[in-house]
């Protein structure tokens, strides 16, 4: 009988010690740390967006000065020959309009999403190496290693669609870069 009392006593002591010391878990912690985050223009950000400076550079504004990249194919950006937009019931292709470059520290998958306008699906963005009949950029289509880049071309296909003079096809494009 003494042995049973001894074993019961040791078991109770072990259970009490475990309850007293706990498991190290906690319910919540609040810790303040310094964090520095700066906004950089598109040309110097981790995901660089910059005009290529080629034949279609007229359609890229705010190019090369570190601000936000804009692509203008409307009447606010008419050409010196009088052009003010793309043709209805036609296919317009613009090669090598801008460059996306990974200036971060790890490989990223880059894609885009389009919003606004009357027909955003008519405007397609193609990474370097993809032909216009290939796959356009969508959610995460291009993998860029550190320092790697791709030129992007644009196709606007209004054939068979009921768009007309003054219709705004697309408002904005959001670029997404996710680390792999």
OpenMM code with the backbone's topology and positions (N, CA, C; nanometers):
from openmm import Vec3, app, unit

residues = "UNK UNK UNK UNK UNK UNK UNK UNK UNK UNK UNK UNK UNK UNK UNK UNK UNK UNK UNK UNK UNK UNK UNK UNK UNK UNK UNK UNK UNK UNK UNK UNK UNK UNK UNK UNK UNK UNK UNK UNK UNK UNK UNK UNK UNK UNK UNK UNK UNK UNK UNK UNK UNK UNK UNK UNK UNK UNK UNK UNK UNK UNK UNK UNK UNK UNK UNK UNK UNK UNK UNK UNK UNK UNK UNK UNK UNK UNK UNK UNK UNK UNK UNK UNK UNK UNK UNK UNK UNK UNK UNK UNK UNK UNK UNK UNK UNK UNK UNK UNK UNK UNK UNK UNK UNK UNK UNK UNK UNK UNK UNK UNK UNK UNK UNK UNK UNK UNK UNK UNK UNK UNK UNK UNK UNK UNK UNK UNK UNK UNK UNK UNK UNK UNK UNK UNK UNK UNK UNK UNK UNK UNK UNK UNK UNK UNK UNK UNK UNK UNK UNK UNK UNK UNK UNK UNK UNK UNK UNK UNK UNK UNK UNK UNK UNK UNK UNK UNK UNK UNK UNK UNK UNK UNK UNK UNK UNK UNK UNK UNK".split()
positions = [
    Vec3(0.0799, -0.1186, 0.0000),
    Vec3(0.0000, 0.0000, 0.0000),
    Vec3(0.0853, 0.1267, 0.0000),
    Vec3(0.1966, 0.1220, 0.0652),
    Vec3(0.2826, 0.2393, 0.0687),
    Vec3(0.3308, 0.2755, -0.0724),
    Vec3(0.3540, 0.1713, -0.1480),
    Vec3(0.4034, 0.1952, -0.2834),
    Vec3(0.2996, 0.2699, -0.3662),
    Vec3(0.1742, 0.2341, -0.3546),
    Vec3(0.0674, 0.3008, -0.4285),
    Vec3(0.0555, 0.4457, -0.3862),
    Vec3(0.0662, 0.4716, -0.2572),
    Vec3(0.0595, 0.6092, -0.2091),
    Vec3(0.1768, 0.6897, -0.2642),
    Vec3(0.2940, 0.6269, -0.2685),
    Vec3(0.4123, 0.6947, -0.3204),
    Vec3(0.3950, 0.7302, -0.4685),
    Vec3(0.3480, 0.6360, -0.5492),
    Vec3(0.3277, 0.6585, -0.6927),
    Vec3(0.2199, 0.7646, -0.7141),
    Vec3(0.1113, 0.7597, -0.6386),
    Vec3(0.0050, 0.8601, -0.6488),
    Vec3(0.0595, 0.9975, -0.6100),
    Vec3(0.1414, 1.0009, -0.5078),
    Vec3(0.2004, 1.1277, -0.4633),
    Vec3(0.2941, 1.1850, -0.5689),
    Vec3(0.3780, 1.1023, -0.6318),
    Vec3(0.4699, 1.1476, -0.7361),
    Vec3(0.3899, 1.1968, -0.8571),
    Vec3(0.2848, 1.1234, -0.8939),
    Vec3(0.1999, 1.1646, -1.0061),
    Vec3(0.1338, 1.2981, -0.9789),
    Vec3(0.0842, 1.3178, -0.8581),
    Vec3(0.0213, 1.4450, -0.8220),
    Vec3(0.1231, 1.5575, -0.8232),
    Vec3(0.2426, 1.5299, -0.7746),
    Vec3(0.3489, 1.6296, -0.7744),
    Vec3(0.3863, 1.6696, -0.9172),
    Vec3(0.3971, 1.5742, -1.0091),
    Vec3(0.4306, 1.6021, -1.1488),
    Vec3(0.3208, 1.6848, -1.2152),
    Vec3(0.1960, 1.6512, -1.1904),
    Vec3(0.0845, 1.7256, -1.2483),
    Vec3(0.0818, 1.8681, -1.1952),
    Vec3(0.1063, 1.8838, -1.0663),
    Vec3(0.1101, 2.0168, -1.0054),
    Vec3(0.2250, 2.0998, -1.0608),
    Vec3(0.3413, 2.0387, -1.0819),
    Vec3(0.4569, 2.1105, -1.1365),
    Vec3(0.4298, 2.1546, -1.2795),
    Vec3(0.3655, 2.0703, -1.3587),
    Vec3(0.3329, 2.1061, -1.4967),
    Vec3(0.2330, 2.2220, -1.4994),
    Vec3(0.1364, 2.2186, -1.4107),
    Vec3(0.0381, 2.3259, -1.4052),
    Vec3(0.1030, 2.4562, -1.3599),
    Vec3(0.1968, 2.4486, -1.2673),
    Vec3(0.2628, 2.5685, -1.2146),
    Vec3(0.3564, 2.6309, -1.3177),
    Vec3(0.4269, 2.5491, -1.3958),
    Vec3(0.5233, 2.6043, -1.4919),
    Vec3(0.4571, 2.6429, -1.6236),
    Vec3(0.3451, 2.5856, -1.6610),
    Vec3(0.2751, 2.6200, -1.7843),
    Vec3(0.3434, 2.5633, -1.9074),
    Vec3(0.2873, 2.5989, -2.0250),
    Vec3(0.3385, 2.5445, -2.1505),
    Vec3(0.4159, 2.6475, -2.2314),
    Vec3(0.4167, 2.7712, -2.1897),
    Vec3(0.4854, 2.8747, -2.2656),
    Vec3(0.3942, 2.9433, -2.3659),
    Vec3(0.2703, 2.9028, -2.3785),
    Vec3(0.1766, 2.9659, -2.4709),
    Vec3(0.1293, 3.0988, -2.4123),
    Vec3(0.0842, 3.1886, -2.4992),
    Vec3(0.0321, 3.3164, -2.4528),
    Vec3(-0.0887, 3.3532, -2.5360),
    Vec3(-0.1691, 3.4435, -2.4823),
    Vec3(-0.2906, 3.4846, -2.5505),
    Vec3(-0.2651, 3.5986, -2.6476),
    Vec3(-0.1871, 3.6978, -2.6072),
    Vec3(-0.1574, 3.8073, -2.6990),
    Vec3(-0.0286, 3.8778, -2.6581),
    Vec3(0.0322, 3.9432, -2.7558),
    Vec3(0.1529, 4.0222, -2.7340),
    Vec3(0.1401, 4.1490, -2.8163),
    Vec3(0.1779, 4.2595, -2.7603),
    Vec3(0.1870, 4.3849, -2.8343),
    Vec3(0.3311, 4.4310, -2.8278),
    Vec3(0.3947, 4.4456, -2.9425),
    Vec3(0.5346, 4.4879, -2.9477),
    Vec3(0.5489, 4.5957, -3.0538),
    Vec3(0.6069, 4.7073, -3.0199),
    Vec3(0.6266, 4.8173, -3.1140),
    Vec3(0.7669, 4.8095, -3.1710),
    Vec3(0.7772, 4.8180, -3.3038),
    Vec3(0.9059, 4.8141, -3.3728),
    Vec3(0.9102, 4.9265, -3.4740),
    Vec3(1.0280, 4.9744, -3.5041),
    Vec3(1.0439, 5.0759, -3.6076),
    Vec3(1.0381, 5.0109, -3.7451),
    Vec3(0.9643, 5.0712, -3.8356),
    Vec3(0.9541, 5.0247, -3.9730),
    Vec3(0.9639, 5.1464, -4.0631),
    Vec3(1.0507, 5.1391, -4.1628),
    Vec3(1.0627, 5.2469, -4.2589),
    Vec3(1.0127, 5.1984, -4.3943),
    Vec3(0.9073, 5.2595, -4.4453),
    Vec3(0.8539, 5.2273, -4.5765),
    Vec3(0.8455, 5.3582, -4.6537),
    Vec3(0.9075, 5.3623, -4.7690),
    Vec3(0.9039, 5.4813, -4.8527),
    Vec3(0.8400, 5.4482, -4.9858),
    Vec3(0.7662, 5.5427, -5.0377),
    Vec3(0.7104, 5.5292, -5.1714),
    Vec3(0.8164, 5.5754, -5.2704),
    Vec3(0.8352, 5.4964, -5.3733),
    Vec3(0.9297, 5.5318, -5.4794),
    Vec3(0.8521, 5.5416, -5.6097),
    Vec3(0.8964, 5.6253, -5.6985),
    Vec3(0.8335, 5.6344, -5.8299),
    Vec3(0.8450, 5.5012, -5.9016),
    Vec3(0.7647, 5.4815, -6.0037),
    Vec3(0.7632, 5.3545, -6.0759),
    Vec3(0.9001, 5.3147, -6.1296),
    Vec3(0.9822, 5.4107, -6.1659),
    Vec3(1.1127, 5.3788, -6.2244),
    Vec3(1.2126, 5.3266, -6.1222),
    Vec3(1.1918, 5.3552, -5.9930),
    Vec3(1.2877, 5.3109, -5.8927),
    Vec3(1.2261, 5.2212, -5.7855),
    Vec3(1.1032, 5.1779, -5.8036),
    Vec3(1.0370, 5.0902, -5.7073),
    Vec3(1.0888, 4.9471, -5.7204),
    Vec3(1.0536, 4.8626, -5.6260),
    Vec3(1.0953, 4.7221, -5.6305),
    Vec3(1.0452, 4.6546, -5.7580),
    Vec3(0.9233, 4.6882, -5.7989),
    Vec3(0.8721, 4.6427, -5.9280),
    Vec3(0.8735, 4.7649, -6.0196),
    Vec3(0.9744, 4.7732, -6.1025),
    Vec3(0.9956, 4.8906, -6.1880),
    Vec3(0.9022, 4.8843, -6.3078),
    Vec3(0.8344, 4.9950, -6.3355),
    Vec3(0.7493, 5.0114, -6.4530),
    Vec3(0.7989, 5.1353, -6.5242),
    Vec3(0.8487, 5.1175, -6.6456),
    Vec3(0.9058, 5.2309, -6.7164),
    Vec3(0.8885, 5.2121, -6.8664),
    Vec3(0.8634, 5.3216, -6.9350),
    Vec3(0.8530, 5.3180, -7.0806),
    Vec3(0.9823, 5.2696, -7.1425),
    Vec3(0.9713, 5.2034, -7.2571),
    Vec3(1.0911, 5.1497, -7.3227),
    Vec3(1.1686, 5.2566, -7.3984),
    Vec3(1.1050, 5.3691, -7.4257),
    Vec3(1.1728, 5.4750, -7.5005),
    Vec3(1.1799, 5.4476, -7.6491),
    Vec3(1.1085, 5.3476, -7.6972),
    Vec3(1.1118, 5.3108, -7.8386),
    Vec3(1.0124, 5.3890, -7.9216),
    Vec3(0.9752, 5.3284, -8.0344),
    Vec3(0.8851, 5.3932, -8.1298),
    Vec3(0.7495, 5.4293, -8.0697),
    Vec3(0.7046, 5.3551, -7.9687),
    Vec3(0.5734, 5.3798, -7.9098),
    Vec3(0.5812, 5.4586, -7.7798),
    Vec3(0.6919, 5.5251, -7.7559),
    Vec3(0.7100, 5.6002, -7.6311),
    Vec3(0.6140, 5.7181, -7.6197),
    Vec3(0.5596, 5.7637, -7.7311),
    Vec3(0.4642, 5.8750, -7.7279),
    Vec3(0.3417, 5.8406, -7.6419),
    Vec3(0.3073, 5.7142, -7.6349),
    Vec3(0.1883, 5.6726, -7.5612),
    Vec3(0.2137, 5.6548, -7.4121),
    Vec3(0.3402, 5.6624, -7.3703),
    Vec3(0.3766, 5.6474, -7.2298),
    Vec3(0.4128, 5.7844, -7.1756),
    Vec3(0.3424, 5.8267, -7.0709),
    Vec3(0.3714, 5.9563, -7.0102),
    Vec3(0.4353, 5.9353, -6.8738),
    Vec3(0.4901, 6.0404, -6.8200),
    Vec3(0.5625, 6.0367, -6.6921),
    Vec3(0.6754, 5.9358, -6.6997),
    Vec3(0.7359, 5.9242, -6.8162),
    Vec3(0.8398, 5.8255, -6.8417),
    Vec3(0.9772, 5.8810, -6.8052),
    Vec3(1.0519, 5.8059, -6.7226),
    Vec3(1.1903, 5.8393, -6.6962),
    Vec3(1.2138, 5.9427, -6.5886),
    Vec3(1.1109, 6.0023, -6.5313),
    Vec3(1.1343, 6.1024, -6.4285),
    Vec3(1.0985, 6.0522, -6.2893),
    Vec3(1.0750, 5.9235, -6.2736),
    Vec3(1.0515, 5.8649, -6.1423),
    Vec3(0.9098, 5.8715, -6.0918),
    Vec3(0.8153, 5.9211, -6.1721),
    Vec3(0.6780, 5.9268, -6.1234),
    Vec3(0.5981, 5.8075, -6.1740),
    Vec3(0.4675, 5.8159, -6.1677),
    Vec3(0.3807, 5.7039, -6.2027),
    Vec3(0.3660, 5.6891, -6.3533),
    Vec3(0.3820, 5.5683, -6.4007),
    Vec3(0.3683, 5.5373, -6.5429),
    Vec3(0.2222, 5.5496, -6.5843),
    Vec3(0.1978, 5.6145, -6.6961),
    Vec3(0.0640, 5.6233, -6.7538),
    Vec3(0.0734, 5.5870, -6.9004),
    Vec3(-0.0275, 5.5167, -6.9483),
    Vec3(-0.0360, 5.4827, -7.0901),
    Vec3(-0.1598, 5.5525, -7.1431),
    Vec3(-0.1405, 5.6424, -7.2387),
    Vec3(-0.2512, 5.7216, -7.2914),
    Vec3(-0.2705, 5.6951, -7.4393),
    Vec3(-0.3840, 5.6352, -7.4713),
    Vec3(-0.4219, 5.6108, -7.6108),
    Vec3(-0.5577, 5.6766, -7.6352),
    Vec3(-0.5698, 5.8011, -7.5931),
    Vec3(-0.6964, 5.8709, -7.6092),
    Vec3(-0.6738, 6.0130, -7.6592),
    Vec3(-0.7809, 6.0894, -7.6693),
    Vec3(-0.7736, 6.2232, -7.7290),
    Vec3(-0.6892, 6.3205, -7.6471),
    Vec3(-0.6640, 6.2909, -7.5186),
    Vec3(-0.5796, 6.3801, -7.4388),
    Vec3(-0.4328, 6.3660, -7.4763),
    Vec3(-0.4003, 6.2651, -7.5553),
    Vec3(-0.2621, 6.2413, -7.5967),
    Vec3(-0.2572, 6.2245, -7.7489),
    Vec3(-0.3008, 6.3270, -7.8189),
    Vec3(-0.3029, 6.3171, -7.9652),
    Vec3(-0.1612, 6.3234, -8.0210),
    Vec3(-0.1435, 6.2615, -8.1352),
    Vec3(-0.0122, 6.2622, -8.2004),
    Vec3(0.0049, 6.3929, -8.2778),
    Vec3(0.1276, 6.4200, -8.3176),
    Vec3(0.1521, 6.5423, -8.3949),
    Vec3(0.0904, 6.5346, -8.5349),
    Vec3(0.0446, 6.4176, -8.5752),
    Vec3(-0.0225, 6.4000, -8.7050),
    Vec3(-0.1742, 6.4033, -8.6913),
    Vec3(-0.2260, 6.4196, -8.5660),
    Vec3(-0.3694, 6.4329, -8.5452),
    Vec3(-0.4406, 6.3102, -8.4928),
    Vec3(-0.3705, 6.1979, -8.4696),
    Vec3(-0.4349, 6.0780, -8.4157),
    Vec3(-0.4812, 6.0989, -8.2728),
    Vec3(-0.6040, 6.0502, -8.2410),
    Vec3(-0.6601, 6.0727, -8.1073),
    Vec3(-0.7186, 5.9469, -8.0432),
    Vec3(-0.6820, 5.8300, -8.0884),
    Vec3(-0.7345, 5.7074, -8.0288),
    Vec3(-0.7229, 5.5922, -8.1247),
    Vec3(-0.7775, 5.4778, -8.0842),
    Vec3(-0.7711, 5.3579, -8.1687),
    Vec3(-0.8967, 5.3489, -8.2548),
    Vec3(-0.8878, 5.2736, -8.3644),
    Vec3(-0.9983, 5.2601, -8.4593),
    Vec3(-1.1066, 5.1665, -8.4069),
    Vec3(-1.2341, 5.1972, -8.4390),
    Vec3(-1.3398, 5.1003, -8.4119),
    Vec3(-1.3319, 4.9873, -8.5152),
    Vec3(-1.3778, 4.8698, -8.4761),
    Vec3(-1.3822, 4.7530, -8.5641),
    Vec3(-1.2458, 4.7260, -8.6300),
    Vec3(-1.1399, 4.7288, -8.5458),
    Vec3(-1.0031, 4.7088, -8.5946),
    Vec3(-0.9167, 4.6492, -8.4833),
    Vec3(-0.7985, 4.6046, -8.5218),
    Vec3(-0.7008, 4.5547, -8.4253),
    Vec3(-0.5805, 4.6479, -8.4286),
    Vec3(-0.5484, 4.7073, -8.3146),
    Vec3(-0.4336, 4.7969, -8.3023),
    Vec3(-0.3291, 4.7284, -8.2146),
    Vec3(-0.2064, 4.7186, -8.2637),
    Vec3(-0.0985, 4.6543, -8.1890),
    Vec3(0.0158, 4.7529, -8.1700),
    Vec3(0.0624, 4.7631, -8.0463),
    Vec3(0.1733, 4.8519, -8.0108),
    Vec3(0.2818, 4.7672, -7.9449),
    Vec3(0.3954, 4.7541, -8.0112),
    Vec3(0.5042, 4.6708, -7.9615),
    Vec3(0.5901, 4.7446, -7.8589),
    Vec3(0.6356, 4.6698, -7.7592),
    Vec3(0.7348, 4.7175, -7.6621),
    Vec3(0.7027, 4.8559, -7.6084),
    Vec3(0.5884, 4.8690, -7.5420),
    Vec3(0.5434, 4.9976, -7.4909),
    Vec3(0.6126, 5.0330, -7.3588),
    Vec3(0.6218, 4.9350, -7.2676),
    Vec3(0.6865, 4.9601, -7.1393),
    Vec3(0.7564, 4.8342, -7.0907),
    Vec3(0.8378, 4.8508, -6.9863),
    Vec3(0.9153, 4.7406, -6.9289),
    Vec3(0.8755, 4.7203, -6.7837),
    Vec3(0.8652, 4.5934, -6.7438),
    Vec3(0.8477, 4.5564, -6.6030),
    Vec3(0.9788, 4.4923, -6.5600),
    Vec3(1.0373, 4.5411, -6.4503),
    Vec3(1.1639, 4.4850, -6.4013),
    Vec3(1.1538, 4.4554, -6.2531),
    Vec3(1.2051, 4.3406, -6.2127),
    Vec3(1.2106, 4.3017, -6.0714),
    Vec3(1.3373, 4.3603, -6.0109),
    Vec3(1.3234, 4.4666, -5.9326),
    Vec3(1.4356, 4.5281, -5.8630),
    Vec3(1.4364, 4.4885, -5.7159),
    Vec3(1.3648, 4.3806, -5.6826),
    Vec3(1.3589, 4.3320, -5.5453),
    Vec3(1.4689, 4.2308, -5.5178),
    Vec3(1.4516, 4.1539, -5.4104),
    Vec3(1.5552, 4.0605, -5.3663),
    Vec3(1.5199, 3.9148, -5.3899),
    Vec3(1.4018, 3.8867, -5.4459),
    Vec3(1.3634, 3.7482, -5.4717),
    Vec3(1.2787, 3.7378, -5.5978),
    Vec3(1.2714, 3.6180, -5.6521),
    Vec3(1.1938, 3.5917, -5.7724),
    Vec3(1.0464, 3.6217, -5.7465),
    Vec3(0.9783, 3.6788, -5.8477),
    Vec3(0.8367, 3.7113, -5.8340),
    Vec3(0.7580, 3.6640, -5.9554),
    Vec3(0.6321, 3.6309, -5.9325),
    Vec3(0.5366, 3.6047, -6.0394),
    Vec3(0.4590, 3.7339, -6.0604),
    Vec3(0.4584, 3.7842, -6.1836),
    Vec3(0.3944, 3.9124, -6.2131),
    Vec3(0.2737, 3.8891, -6.3026),
    Vec3(0.1674, 3.9576, -6.2718),
    Vec3(0.0472, 3.9545, -6.3529),
    Vec3(-0.0227, 4.0881, -6.3424),
    Vec3(-0.1411, 4.0979, -6.3985),
    Vec3(-0.2154, 4.2231, -6.3900),
    Vec3(-0.3645, 4.1959, -6.3896),
    Vec3(-0.4370, 4.2947, -6.3439),
    Vec3(-0.5828, 4.2927, -6.3521),
    Vec3(-0.6267, 4.4282, -6.4061),
    Vec3(-0.7376, 4.4293, -6.4793),
    Vec3(-0.7859, 4.5506, -6.5454),
    Vec3(-0.9204, 4.5892, -6.4859),
    Vec3(-0.9439, 4.7209, -6.4730),
    Vec3(-1.0706, 4.7679, -6.4188),
    Vec3(-1.1212, 4.8886, -6.4961),
    Vec3(-1.2513, 4.9064, -6.4903),
    Vec3(-1.3166, 5.0249, -6.5441),
    Vec3(-1.3245, 5.0276, -6.6948),
    Vec3(-1.3885, 5.1311, -6.7425),
    Vec3(-1.4076, 5.1467, -6.8858),
    Vec3(-1.5276, 5.0673, -6.9342),
    Vec3(-1.5551, 5.0808, -7.0634),
    Vec3(-1.6713, 5.0125, -7.1209),
    Vec3(-1.6397, 4.8712, -7.1686),
    Vec3(-1.5121, 4.8420, -7.1974),
    Vec3(-1.4765, 4.7094, -7.2492),
    Vec3(-1.3297, 4.6765, -7.2186),
    Vec3(-1.2932, 4.6587, -7.0900),
    Vec3(-1.1528, 4.6320, -7.0563),
    Vec3(-1.0979, 4.5037, -7.1176),
    Vec3(-1.1847, 4.4081, -7.1487),
    Vec3(-1.1376, 4.2818, -7.2058),
    Vec3(-1.0827, 4.2991, -7.3480),
    Vec3(-1.1117, 4.4110, -7.4126),
    Vec3(-1.0624, 4.4350, -7.5482),
    Vec3(-0.9162, 4.4789, -7.5505),
    Vec3(-0.8630, 4.5189, -7.4339),
    Vec3(-0.7248, 4.5656, -7.4239),
    Vec3(-0.6424, 4.4544, -7.3593),
    Vec3(-0.5405, 4.4069, -7.4325),
    Vec3(-0.4588, 4.2952, -7.3832),
    Vec3(-0.3122, 4.3367, -7.3769),
    Vec3(-0.2431, 4.2848, -7.2755),
    Vec3(-0.1014, 4.3138, -7.2541),
    Vec3(-0.0228, 4.1845, -7.2726),
    Vec3(0.0811, 4.1890, -7.3556),
    Vec3(0.1592, 4.0700, -7.3872),
    Vec3(0.3042, 4.0873, -7.3414),
    Vec3(0.3551, 3.9910, -7.2640),
    Vec3(0.4955, 3.9989, -7.2235),
    Vec3(0.5868, 3.9630, -7.3401),
    Vec3(0.7105, 4.0058, -7.3300),
    Vec3(0.8115, 3.9772, -7.4311),
    Vec3(0.8160, 3.8270, -7.4584),
    Vec3(0.8239, 3.7915, -7.5846),
    Vec3(0.8302, 3.6507, -7.6220),
    Vec3(0.6946, 3.5899, -7.6532),
    Vec3(0.5857, 3.6556, -7.6153),
    Vec3(0.4512, 3.6064, -7.6482),
    Vec3(0.4027, 3.6783, -7.7732),
    Vec3(0.3524, 3.6031, -7.8687),
    Vec3(0.2958, 3.6657, -7.9879),
    Vec3(0.1542, 3.7116, -7.9546),
    Vec3(0.0983, 3.7967, -8.0394),
    Vec3(-0.0350, 3.8499, -8.0130),
    Vec3(-0.1421, 3.7413, -8.0126),
    Vec3(-0.1171, 3.6282, -8.0735),
    Vec3(-0.2148, 3.5201, -8.0683),
    Vec3(-0.1850, 3.4236, -7.9538),
    Vec3(-0.0868, 3.4581, -7.8694),
    Vec3(-0.0514, 3.3765, -7.7524),
    Vec3(-0.1325, 3.4165, -7.6309),
    Vec3(-0.0750, 3.3954, -7.5144),
    Vec3(-0.1443, 3.4236, -7.3893),
    Vec3(-0.1114, 3.5630, -7.3378),
    Vec3(-0.2123, 3.6485, -7.3208),
    Vec3(-0.1863, 3.7803, -7.2625),
    Vec3(-0.1652, 3.7682, -7.1122),
    Vec3(-0.1090, 3.8727, -7.0536),
    Vec3(-0.0914, 3.8770, -6.9084),
    Vec3(-0.2272, 3.8762, -6.8406),
    Vec3(-0.2377, 3.7975, -6.7343),
    Vec3(-0.3572, 3.8024, -6.6504),
    Vec3(-0.3119, 3.8031, -6.5056),
    Vec3(-0.3552, 3.7091, -6.4232),
    Vec3(-0.3276, 3.7180, -6.2799),
    Vec3(-0.1803, 3.6998, -6.2425),
    Vec3(-0.1159, 3.5906, -6.2769),
    Vec3(0.0269, 3.5714, -6.2466),
    Vec3(0.0907, 3.4898, -6.3577),
    Vec3(0.1327, 3.5562, -6.4633),
    Vec3(0.1777, 3.4851, -6.5820),
    Vec3(0.3269, 3.4892, -6.6106),
    Vec3(0.3998, 3.5853, -6.5574),
    Vec3(0.5411, 3.6003, -6.5894),
    Vec3(0.6222, 3.5867, -6.4614),
    Vec3(0.7242, 3.5034, -6.4649),
    Vec3(0.8140, 3.4904, -6.3508),
    Vec3(0.9407, 3.5683, -6.3821),
    Vec3(0.9760, 3.6609, -6.2923),
    Vec3(1.0955, 3.7428, -6.3093),
    Vec3(1.1901, 3.7195, -6.1925),
    Vec3(1.3105, 3.6749, -6.2237),
    Vec3(1.4131, 3.6618, -6.1217),
    Vec3(1.4632, 3.7991, -6.0818),
    Vec3(1.5461, 3.8047, -5.9795),
    Vec3(1.6030, 3.9313, -5.9344),
    Vec3(1.6800, 3.9967, -6.0487),
    Vec3(1.6461, 4.1203, -6.0805),
    Vec3(1.7118, 4.1937, -6.1878),
    Vec3(1.6590, 4.1628, -6.3266),
    Vec3(1.5692, 4.0664, -6.3403),
    Vec3(1.5146, 4.0302, -6.4714),
    Vec3(1.4023, 4.1260, -6.5100),
    Vec3(1.3798, 4.1385, -6.6407),
    Vec3(1.2750, 4.2280, -6.6889),
    Vec3(1.2081, 4.1684, -6.8115),
    Vec3(1.0933, 4.2255, -6.8463),
    Vec3(1.0240, 4.1891, -6.9689),
    Vec3(0.9608, 4.3143, -7.0280),
    Vec3(0.9675, 4.3263, -7.1591),
    Vec3(0.8982, 4.4345, -7.2281),
    Vec3(0.7538, 4.3906, -7.2493),
    Vec3(0.6627, 4.4861, -7.2476),
    Vec3(0.5209, 4.4554, -7.2621),
    Vec3(0.4654, 4.5296, -7.3834),
    Vec3(0.3925, 4.4547, -7.4668),
    Vec3(0.3243, 4.5093, -7.5837),
    Vec3(0.1743, 4.5116, -7.5548),
    Vec3(0.1019, 4.5936, -7.6294),
    Vec3(-0.0419, 4.6093, -7.6073),
    Vec3(-0.1165, 4.5835, -7.7381),
    Vec3(-0.2302, 4.5148, -7.7263),
    Vec3(-0.3191, 4.4938, -7.8400),
    Vec3(-0.4594, 4.5376, -7.7997),
    Vec3(-0.5223, 4.6178, -7.8846),
    Vec3(-0.6605, 4.6595, -7.8647),
    Vec3(-0.7400, 4.6037, -7.9818),
    Vec3(-0.8291, 4.5101, -7.9536),
    Vec3(-0.9059, 4.4422, -8.0576),
    Vec3(-1.0527, 4.4815, -8.0451),
    Vec3(-1.0971, 4.5722, -8.1299),
    Vec3(-1.2359, 4.6184, -8.1277),
    Vec3(-1.3193, 4.5567, -8.2394),
    Vec3(-1.2618, 4.4595, -8.3121),
    Vec3(-1.3360, 4.3960, -8.4220),
    Vec3(-1.4608, 4.3264, -8.3688),
    Vec3(-1.5726, 4.3560, -8.4326),
    Vec3(-1.6977, 4.2900, -8.3973),
    Vec3(-1.7627, 4.3426, -8.2704),
    Vec3(-1.7037, 4.4404, -8.2043),
    Vec3(-1.7635, 4.4982, -8.0840),
    Vec3(-1.8278, 4.6318, -8.1181),
    Vec3(-1.9297, 4.6662, -8.0434),
    Vec3(-2.0032, 4.7897, -8.0730),
    Vec3(-1.9463, 4.9064, -7.9916),
    Vec3(-1.8198, 4.9360, -8.0149),
    Vec3(-1.7600, 5.0535, -7.9518),
    Vec3(-1.7485, 5.1630, -8.0562),
    Vec3(-1.7570, 5.2848, -8.0098),
    Vec3(-1.7539, 5.3954, -8.1048),
    Vec3(-1.6692, 5.5106, -8.0554),
    Vec3(-1.6720, 5.6164, -8.1305),
    Vec3(-1.5941, 5.7364, -8.1041),
    Vec3(-1.6201, 5.7868, -7.9616),
    Vec3(-1.5127, 5.8044, -7.8858),
    Vec3(-1.5218, 5.8581, -7.7505),
    Vec3(-1.5386, 5.7539, -7.6404),
    Vec3(-1.5619, 5.6269, -7.6751),
    Vec3(-1.5754, 5.5228, -7.5722),
    Vec3(-1.4413, 5.5009, -7.5024),
    Vec3(-1.4448, 5.4967, -7.3709),
    Vec3(-1.3251, 5.4697, -7.2918),
    Vec3(-1.3250, 5.3200, -7.2606),
    Vec3(-1.2319, 5.2458, -7.3204),
    Vec3(-1.2316, 5.1006, -7.3086),
    Vec3(-1.1789, 5.0512, -7.1742),
    Vec3(-1.0818, 5.1203, -7.1161),
    Vec3(-1.0146, 5.0731, -6.9948),
    Vec3(-0.9730, 5.1919, -6.9096),
    Vec3(-0.9942, 5.1818, -6.7772),
    Vec3(-0.9545, 5.2900, -6.6864),
    Vec3(-0.8181, 5.2678, -6.6234),
    Vec3(-0.7954, 5.1476, -6.5677),
    Vec3(-0.6683, 5.1267, -6.4984),
    Vec3(-0.6262, 4.9809, -6.5017),
    Vec3(-0.4979, 4.9624, -6.4783),
    Vec3(-0.4373, 4.8300, -6.4722),
    Vec3(-0.3631, 4.8210, -6.3392),
    Vec3(-0.3811, 4.7113, -6.2686),
    Vec3(-0.3109, 4.6883, -6.1434),
    Vec3(-0.2114, 4.5749, -6.1643),
    Vec3(-0.0852, 4.6017, -6.1364),
    Vec3(0.0187, 4.5011, -6.1492),
    Vec3(0.0351, 4.4301, -6.0165),
    Vec3(0.0440, 4.2973, -6.0203),
    Vec3(0.0598, 4.2159, -5.9009),
    Vec3(0.1909, 4.1402, -5.9110),
    Vec3(0.2721, 4.1467, -5.8059),
    Vec3(0.3963, 4.0719, -5.8009),
    Vec3(0.3990, 3.9945, -5.6708),
    Vec3(0.4003, 3.8618, -5.6813),
    Vec3(0.4024, 3.7747, -5.5644),
    Vec3(0.5311, 3.6970, -5.5612),
    Vec3(0.5995, 3.6990, -5.4465),
    Vec3(0.7245, 3.6244, -5.4320),
    Vec3(0.6976, 3.4756, -5.4444),
    Vec3(0.7902, 3.4068, -5.5114),
    Vec3(0.7719, 3.2623, -5.5284),
    Vec3(0.8335, 3.1856, -5.4149),
] * unit.nanometer
topology = app.Topology()
chain = topology.addChain("A")
for resn in residues:
    res = topology.addResidue(resn, chain)
    for name in ("N", "CA", "C"):
        topology.addAtom(name, app.Element.getBySymbol(name[0]), res)
